[in-house]
Amino acid sequence: MTATTIELKNPLDLVKLGKDQVQVLEIDGLPVLISPDHLNLNFQTLAELDEFRETPRQLCGSVQLHTAQAFIDYVNDFSDEHTAIFVDEENAHFVAVIDYHRSIDQPRHGNHTATFECQKTDEWSVWMKNNGEKMTQEEFALFIEDNADEITVPSAAEMLEVALTIKANTTCEFRQSQRLDNGQIQLTYNEVIDGRAGASGQLDIPQEITIAMQPFQGSDSYTRKARFRYRISHGKLAMWYDLLRPQKCIEEAVKDTLSKIQDPENGVTVSRFYFGRPPC
C-alpha cells in the first residue's frame, strides 16, 4: 500500500478530510486529527496547536530575576500551593518551579520556572583573584592603594601609608625580618646606591588585616581576616596575602538571602523548599 501525503496549511482544514479516512475529535476547543497508520499527514503536534487558542493551556517559560526581592515578588504573583523552591547553597542559586508536581499521582510538567542567581561583586572578585598571588613590592603597594576601602583594620589611612612606604623602598635590598610584639612584621633593608649598600632602614607592616566585603550584589558586608605573607630572595621582596576561609562569607550571604526569601512577613508564600538542584 502506498502512503499518501497531505499538505495542510490550516489546522481547521482537517475537518474537510472527512470521517471516512480520518477521525476528527475536539480537545480543549481545538480540532485534533486521528489518522490511520497508512496516511502520512504533514501536521502539527498538539503542543504546536497552542498558538491557535485564545489563551495558552498553561504558563511556561524560564524567568531570570536579578535581585532576591524580584524573585520574591515574581514567585508570589504566580505560585500556587504546590510550587517548590530549590536552593543550591554551593552555587548561590535559587530556582522556583511554579508548576511543580502536586503529588506522586498528580505530576505536572514543571515548565514554568523562576531563577535567581546571586551575582558576585567586583570587589569580591578582585580579592579572590589575587588571593595567594605573589606580587612585587610595587604591585603589592598598588593593590593596597586600589583596594584600601575594603580594609577595616588597620584603617584605610594607615594601609595607604604602608603602601606608600613599600613603594618608596622598591630599590632597596632586603636582608632579614622579624615579628614584633605588636603583631607587625619588621623588614630590615639596605639602600642600594651605585651598586653599594648604603644606609640601613626598617619597614614595618601589619601581620594581619581585616577586610569587609559584599560577596553578592545587594548583600550585606561580611568580614574576613587576611594574613600578609612575604619572601626575601636574593635581596628581593615578594609579598602577598592569604584570606582565611573566604568561603564562609559566601555561606553566610546565602543563608541570609534564604532567610529573606523565607521571611514569614515579607518573603514568599511558598512552603515547599528543597536543598539541591531542580530536576532537569
N, C-alpha and C positions, 0 to 999 in steps of 0.2 A: 504494500500500500504506500502511495506517495504522500508525503506530508504536505499540507497546504499552509502557506504563509500569508497572513493577512496583516496589512499595514493599517494601523488605527491612529488617527490624528487627534481624536477627541474621545475621552472615556465614555461619553454619553452615546457615541455611535455603536457601542456594544449591543445596545438593545435591538438595533436593526438586524443583527445577525440571525435573530430568531431562535426559538426554543428547540427547533428540530435538530440543530447541531450543537448548540451550547445552552447552558442554563444561566440565566441572569438572576442574581439574588441582590437584595438591597441590605447593606450593612451600614449602620450609622448614617442612613440617608444617602449613601453612595451606591451606584450600581457596581457589582462585582461579578466578573465572568468566571464561571466554572466550565472548563473546556475538556473534551476528550483528549486522550494522550496523543492521538494521531495528528491533532492540529498543533501547529507551531505558531502561536499567536504572539506578535510583537507588541507587548503591552506592558504597562507599568505595574509595579507591585502595589499592594495595599498601602504601604507606608508612603509611597510616592504620590498616592492619590490625596494625601492630606492637604495639599495646596489648593485643591478644588473645593474644600469645605469653607464655610463662612468663618469658622474658628477651628484651630487645631484640636485634635483629640486630647492632647496632653502637652504640658510645658516641657521643653527640653532645651539643652544648651549648657555651656560651662561659662560661668561669670568669674572674672578675676577682679578681686577687690584690693585696694591699695592701703587701707587702714583697718584696724580692728573695729572701729566704730561703723565703718561702711559695711563690714562683714555682719556685724550685729543687726544693723538696720535691714539689710537685704534678707537675711535669714528670717527675721521676724515678719517681714512683709509676705513671704512666700511659703513658709514652713507649715506643716501640719503636725499632728500628734505622733506621726511615725518618722519624721525627719531625724536623721542621725548625723552627728558631727564626729569626724575622725581627727585625732590630734597626733601629729608626728612630732614629738618633742625634739628628737635629734636634729631634724631639719627645720624646726620652727615653722611648721606647715599645718594649716587648718583647712579641712575640706568638709563642707556640709553637703550631704546627699539629700536633696529636698524630697525626692520621691523614693525614699528607701523602703525596703520590704515591710509590709505590715506584720507578717509572721512567716513561719516556715511554710505554711499552706497558702499564704497570700503574698507571693512575690510581686515586686514591681521592677520596672526597667532600670531605675537609677540613672536616668538620662539628664536630670536637671541638677546641676551642682554649682556650688559657690565656693571659691577658693581664696584664702588669704595667706600669703607667704611673707613673713617678716623680712623686710629689706635691711641689710646691714648699712650702717652709716659709713661715710668716708673716713672719719677719724678712727673708727674701729678697724677698718680695712688697712689703714696705714700702719697702725701699731702692730697689728697681727703680721703684716707682710714683712716688717723689719725685725720682728721678734727673733732674737738669736743670731741676727746677721752681723758679722764683724764689719766694722767701719774704720776708716782712717780718722784721725783727730778732727780734721776739717769736716768730714761727712757727719761725724757724730755731733759736732757743735752745731752744724746747720740743722740737723734733725731736731735737736733740743730747741733751737730757736723757733722752728716752724711749728712745733707741737707742744709748746710750753703751756698753752691754755688748758690742756688736759691734766697737767701735773698740779696736784694739790699740796703735796708735802715732798720736799721743801716748796716754798711759794714760787710762783712763776718768775718773780723778780730775782730770787736767789738762783734759780736754774738758768736764767738768762745770763747772769753774771758768771756762772760756772762755764756756760757755753762760750762766752767771750774770752774767758781765761784759757780755755782749752785751745781755742782758735789762735790765740796770741802766741802759743808755745809750740806751734807745729814744726818749727825748725830746730827744736831742742832735742837733745839726746837723753833719753830716759835711762836711769840706772837701776832703780830699785823702788819698792813700795812697802807700805806697812799700814796696818789698820790702827786707827786711833781709838781712844776710849769713848769719844763722842759718836762713834759709829761711822765716821768718814774714812776714806782711803786717802793716804798721803803718798803722792808720787814725787820722787826726787829726780831732778834732771840737771843737765849742764847745757848752757847755751853754746851753740856752735858758731865760732867766729873765725872765718878764713880757715876752716878745716881744723881749728884747735878748740879745745874745751875752754869755755870762758867761765863766767860767773855761774854759781850753782843756785838752784831755786827749788821750791816745793809747790806742788799743785794739790789742793785738797778737793775731793769730790765726794758726794754722798754715796754710801754703800748701797742704799735702798731708796726708792722713791715710791710715792703713791699716786696713782692716776685714776681719774674718774671719767668714764666714757658712757655714751649711749650706744649699746651694741646694735639696736634697731632704730629705724626712723620712728620718732614719736614715742619711744620707750623712755623709762626713767634712766638716770645715770647710775652706774654701779662702779664701785672702787675695787681695784686690784693693786697689789704691790709688784714692783719690778726691781730686780737686782742688777746693779751695774757690774759688768764684767770687763776685764782688761787683760792684755797680754803684752809683755815687753819682749821684743825680739830684735837683737842687733841694734838696740837703741831706739827702735821704732815702737810706737804705742798703738795698739789696736783696741778699740772699745766697742762694746755692745751692751744690750740689756736682755734679761730673761724675765718674761711675765710669769707670775706664779698662778698656775691653774686658771688661765683666762676663760676656759670653757664654763666655769662657774657663773660668769656674767651672763652667758647665753642661757644657761639653765634657769637662772633667776628671772631673766627677762621673759622667757617662755612661760614660766609659772605665773608671773604677774599678768601677762597677756591673757592666759587662760582664765585667771581669776576675774579679769574684766569681762570676758565673754560669758562666763558663768554667773556673773553677779545677779542675785535674785531680783534686784530692783531695776537695773539698767542694762543687763545683759540679754542674752537670747532666751526665748521661752521654751527652747528645746530641752528635753530631759535625757535624751539618749546620747551618751558620749562613749567613744571607743578610743583607746590609746593605741595607735598604729596607723597603717595606711588603708585607704578605702579599697574595695575590690576593683579590679580593672573593668 
